[in-house]
Amino acid sequence: MIRTTSAPTTTSSSTPVAGGGDGRRGRAQGEGRHPSRGRLRSHRAARGVLAGALAAAVLAGCGAKAEAKAPHATGKAPTGKATTKPGRTSGDRTAVSPLDNPDGTRPGLAALTSQAERARGAQYINGVRTAAAGRQTGYDRKKFGYAWMDTADGVPMARNHCDTRNDLLRRDGKNLRFRSGSRCVVVSMNLHDPYTGKDIAWKKQKAAAVQIDHVVPLSYSWRMGSARWNQAKRQQLANDPLNLLPVDGPANNGKGDSGPSEWLPPNKDIRCAYAVRFAQVAVKYGLPVTRSDKKVMLAQCGK
């Protein structure tokens, strides 16, 4: 009588199912005529399978980590970084506080947020003298020179072979693209508008979407004293980067030739900085402001 035995089957992949009493079954499972040798080979095979599975898991895990550390392996440029292409230059800049930009050559208009900054701003505004506004009689934009002239004496960026408007777009714009063959004429850019707080993707085909604002309007200056200046000084005021900001076109249209008591930027966070910039221009050119304008300017900085 031939007795057959079988070992209990388990779910572990490291423990093979044992061969039975008839030789054909044993040989089919690789044990042949020597059950002990067959079991040994089965154990070795199982260990090989387990080792292979573990290696695959480790490799898969490493691959996942590699992908996590290199999210740009798809060939796309990392987001948030400017890329330079033929005919394009990066114009990424950060807006500067008016307190740190006394000549207006640095980009933008940053908000004054700390108590110390606002106190300094109010102190500067306090230095502006006041006077009653005169009349508009005789005002003409042409008396300030032709628009965006590059030949105004006594101002930064003059006589650099680039007109004032494009100088300002280059100063404040980001991701600048120039006309073919030019390093002056901007045809597209991104602009953060301080007056509204919004970002504008601008193209020259719709030029009026971004306008250059005279912080102290030329006709305002006329009423406050520039009517008595010579032509050269008026040209200087009209082209001085301290008095010029590229801004949202509709917002600039809404301002017109108003002083601070009649118009302030819709973006309330920038109003103290705007009042300081208005004061900087007034002080530089010896222009007074009206009493009501000065009161409103001080209020923007908490005074």
Helices and strands as residue ranges (DSSP letters): H 23-28, H 35-69, G 98-100, H 115-126, G 141-144, H 164-172, E 174-178, E 186-192, E 199-203, G 204-209, E 210-214, H 218-223, G 226-228, H 231-239, G 241-243, E 244-248, H 249-255, G 268-270, H 271-285, H 291-300
